[in-house]
Amino acid sequence: MPDMTLTELERLRAQAAGEPAEALAMDEELFRAFYDRTAKALWAYLAHVTGDPHTADDLLQESYYRLLRTNFDWESDAHRRHYLFRIATNLVHDSRRRGHRLVSQETMPELSHAPRVEEDTQRRADLSRAMAHLRPRDRAMLWLAYAQGASHREIADSVGVKAASVKLLLFRARRKLAALLTAAATTRENRREN
């Protein structure tokens, strides 16, 4: 079978079902460009929120599929990107509601790509373990704010909270993360002394 584009597959599927072909939200060229700009950041977000690279792969595909199926006219590329992150966040919540265990400390991806020196590696491991102990919403908010540089409005739209509450929720999430990191550092120091 020759390589087929998503548009061609959708058209064939609709024809086989006897349905009129439904227009996708973007043409193939626009979608490829948007995907190239956003896929890496979305996958990193999903991997850190779920703690599982395989789940992140699945949710990434489903997020783009749902974005393509929307019949929505975006104001800008940034608006489309935030809508994509909102879809992804909803998929994470749906997955959690279905009872899938999303985070395990062993599979939590590392948060930084800094040079691998022993101390830095230990800090990243501590951060990954601490993030795994946070609630999914707290992980999502921290990731969006500090790894993606999202504004409070963008975080609110993506996570589904009021913009006025983002500052307080981020403060609480940072405080929880700091407590977990302090506990990890204390435990590590106690091991060194023994």
C-alpha positions as CSV (number, residue, x, y, z in Angstrom):
1,M,0.0,0.0,0.0
2,P,1.5,3.4,-0.9
3,D,2.1,6.0,1.8
4,M,-1.2,7.7,2.5
5,T,-1.7,11.0,4.3
6,L,-4.1,11.4,7.2
7,T,-6.5,13.3,5.0
8,E,-6.6,10.5,2.5
9,L,-7.1,7.9,5.2
10,E,-10.0,9.9,6.7
11,R,-11.6,10.3,3.3
12,L,-11.3,6.6,2.6
13,R,-12.7,5.7,6.0
14,A,-15.6,8.0,5.5
15,Q,-16.3,6.6,2.1
16,A,-16.2,3.0,3.4
17,A,-18.7,3.9,6.1
18,G,-20.9,5.6,3.5
19,E,-20.5,9.0,5.2
20,P,-19.6,12.2,3.5
21,A,-16.0,13.1,4.1
22,E,-15.6,15.5,7.0
23,A,-13.2,18.4,6.6
24,L,-10.3,18.5,9.0
25,A,-9.4,21.6,11.0
26,M,-6.1,22.0,9.1
27,D,-4.7,20.9,5.8
28,E,-1.8,18.5,5.8
29,E,0.9,21.2,5.2
30,L,-0.3,23.4,8.0
31,F,-0.7,20.4,10.4
32,R,2.9,19.2,9.7
33,A,4.3,22.6,10.4
34,F,2.2,23.0,13.6
35,Y,3.1,19.4,14.7
36,D,6.8,20.1,14.2
37,R,6.6,23.3,16.3
38,T,4.6,21.7,19.2
39,A,5.1,17.9,19.4
40,K,8.3,17.9,21.4
41,A,6.9,20.3,24.0
42,L,3.6,18.5,24.2
43,W,5.2,15.1,24.6
44,A,7.5,16.5,27.4
45,Y,4.4,17.9,29.2
46,L,2.5,14.6,28.9
47,A,5.5,12.6,29.9
48,H,6.0,14.6,33.1
49,V,2.4,14.8,34.0
50,T,1.7,11.1,33.5
51,G,5.2,9.9,34.4
52,D,5.0,7.3,31.6
53,P,6.6,7.8,28.2
54,H,4.4,5.1,26.6
55,T,1.2,6.8,27.9
56,A,2.6,10.1,26.7
57,D,3.0,8.7,23.2
58,D,-0.6,7.5,23.2
59,L,-2.0,10.7,24.6
60,L,0.1,12.8,22.1
61,Q,-1.5,11.0,19.2
62,E,-5.0,11.3,20.6
63,S,-4.4,15.0,21.3
64,Y,-3.5,15.8,17.8
65,Y,-6.3,13.6,16.4
66,R,-8.9,15.4,18.5
67,L,-7.4,18.8,17.5
68,L,-7.7,17.9,13.9
69,R,-11.3,16.8,14.3
70,T,-12.4,20.1,15.9
71,N,-14.3,22.5,13.7
72,F,-12.9,25.6,15.3
73,D,-11.4,28.8,13.9
74,W,-8.4,29.7,16.0
75,E,-7.4,33.3,16.6
76,S,-3.7,32.6,16.3
77,D,-1.2,29.8,16.3
78,A,-0.7,30.4,20.1
79,H,-4.4,30.0,20.6
80,R,-4.3,26.7,18.7
81,R,-1.3,25.6,20.8
82,H,-3.1,26.3,24.1
83,Y,-6.2,24.5,22.9
84,L,-4.0,21.5,22.1
85,F,-2.5,21.6,25.6
86,R,-6.1,21.8,27.0
87,I,-7.1,18.7,25.0
88,A,-4.0,16.9,26.3
89,T,-4.8,17.9,29.9
90,N,-8.3,16.6,29.6
91,L,-7.0,13.3,28.2
92,V,-4.7,12.9,31.2
93,H,-7.7,13.5,33.5
94,D,-9.8,11.0,31.6
95,S,-7.0,8.4,31.8
96,R,-6.7,9.0,35.5
97,R,-10.5,8.6,36.0
98,R,-10.5,5.3,34.1
99,G,-8.1,4.1,36.8
100,H,-4.9,4.0,34.9
101,R,-1.9,4.5,37.2
102,L,-0.1,7.4,35.6
103,V,3.0,8.0,37.7
104,S,5.6,5.6,39.0
105,Q,8.8,6.8,40.5
106,E,10.9,4.4,38.4
107,T,9.5,5.7,35.0
108,M,9.3,9.4,35.8
109,P,11.3,11.1,33.0
110,E,14.1,13.4,34.0
111,L,13.2,17.1,33.9
112,S,16.5,18.5,32.6
113,H,19.0,17.9,29.9
114,A,21.9,19.5,31.7
115,P,25.4,17.9,31.6
116,R,25.5,14.7,33.6
117,V,27.6,15.1,36.6
118,E,27.0,13.1,39.7
119,E,25.5,15.9,41.8
120,D,23.4,17.3,39.0
121,T,22.1,13.8,38.2
122,Q,21.2,13.3,41.9
123,R,19.2,16.6,41.9
124,R,17.3,15.6,38.8
125,A,16.5,12.2,40.3
126,D,15.3,13.9,43.5
127,L,13.2,16.3,41.4
128,S,11.7,13.5,39.3
129,R,10.8,11.5,42.4
130,A,9.3,14.6,44.1
131,M,7.3,15.5,41.0
132,A,5.9,11.9,41.0
133,H,4.5,12.5,44.5
134,L,2.6,15.6,43.5
135,R,-1.0,15.6,42.3
136,P,-1.4,15.6,38.5
137,R,-2.7,19.2,38.4
138,D,0.2,20.4,40.5
139,R,2.7,18.7,38.1
140,A,0.9,20.1,35.1
141,M,0.9,23.6,36.5
142,L,4.5,23.5,37.5
143,W,5.6,22.1,34.1
144,L,3.6,24.6,32.2
145,A,4.8,27.6,34.3
146,Y,8.5,26.7,34.6
147,A,9.4,24.4,31.7
148,Q,7.0,25.9,29.1
149,G,7.0,29.5,30.3
150,A,3.2,29.7,30.1
151,S,1.4,32.7,31.5
152,H,-1.1,32.4,34.3
153,R,-4.0,32.8,31.7
154,E,-2.5,30.0,29.6
155,I,-2.1,27.7,32.6
156,A,-5.7,28.4,33.6
157,D,-6.9,27.6,30.1
158,S,-4.8,24.4,29.9
159,V,-5.5,23.0,33.4
160,G,-9.1,24.2,33.7
161,V,-9.0,26.5,36.7
162,K,-9.7,30.2,37.1
163,A,-6.9,32.5,36.1
164,A,-7.2,34.3,39.4
165,S,-6.4,31.1,41.3
166,V,-3.3,30.1,39.4
167,K,-0.9,32.3,41.5
168,L,-2.1,30.7,44.7
169,L,-2.2,27.1,43.2
170,L,1.3,27.5,41.9
171,F,2.5,28.8,45.3
172,R,1.1,25.8,47.0
173,A,2.5,23.4,44.4
174,R,6.0,25.0,44.7
175,R,5.7,24.7,48.5
176,K,4.8,21.0,48.3
177,L,7.6,20.4,45.9
178,A,10.1,22.2,48.1
179,A,9.0,20.1,51.1
180,L,9.5,16.9,49.1
181,L,12.9,18.1,47.9
182,T,14.0,19.0,51.4
183,A,13.0,15.6,52.7
184,A,14.9,13.9,49.8
185,A,18.0,16.0,50.6
186,T,17.8,15.2,54.3
187,T,17.4,11.5,53.6
188,R,20.4,11.6,51.2
189,E,22.5,13.4,53.9
190,N,21.5,10.9,56.6
191,R,22.6,8.1,54.3
192,R,26.0,9.7,53.7
193,E,26.6,10.1,57.4
194,N,25.9,6.5,58.1
